[in-house]
């Protein structure tokens, strides 16, 4: 496994930021780490990158323990923290050359990451002259500089415009072909576009950990249907797998079923059997935002 986390706990005074968190991530996975503000995302990322220590539990990156083999962990990880620390008085290439010296990588690699992250048009400028979006690119280029096996990215798309989002999404997706990527973001569309798997944390505890396609599969299916005339709601008892029903407005009903199969044919049959016509019928699917809200609403 690229990342192993076992019963990690961390408190700040009386506030418990992480409470017995456990998961593992295999090489080549792109995993989205989601949660409300203050849920413990950044704390866990700082533990995995050796910036802080956990109070309890163990964690490893590429088989290296984050407490006893910190240097090996740092060499294995490319980290972009939430508040991207940059030397604003340095030129882009100058800053990357400084970091290249730390990691002992070639100047050729500097040019590779400049091109890879779309920094070429701005690479002659001082970092302080760059927009917030381009500063994020400098941080991402630094994380990629030593070609690490694992990328840990805390809000990597902060401050990017829609066009820049598409470009950085492509960079992260391509990196995931031969690296493990663990990223935190509040932009759920980015997770849907990039990630294979989603871990959601709330109040320091993991509330779900699933493959993205499994997470948004309907176990409860909602069908919205408009009939041509009023319906005696006692008739709905004839519908198989019906969990609940609600008259949302006029002749429109929202029917909730506990079933994986499409229940629209059953609703059509119900209408015909009871002398009704369906004027419109649609299936209301969940997306990641809906699932996130349900998992963290408390």
Secondary structure, DSSP 4 states (H G I P E B T S, - for coil): --EEEEEEEEEETTEEEEEEEEEEE-TT-EEEEE--TTSSHHHHHHHHTTSS--SEEEEEETTEETTT-HHHHHHHEEEE-SS----TTSBHHHHHHHHHHHHT--HHHHHHHHHHTT-GGGTTSBGGGS-HHHHHHHHHHHHHTT--SEEEEESTTTT--HHHHHHHHHHHHHHTTTSEEEEE-S-HHHHHHH-SEEEEEETTEEEEEEEHHHHTS-SEEEEEEEESS---GGGGGGSTTEEEEEEEETTEEEEEEE-SS--HHHHHHHHHHTT--EEEEEEE---HHHHHHHHH--
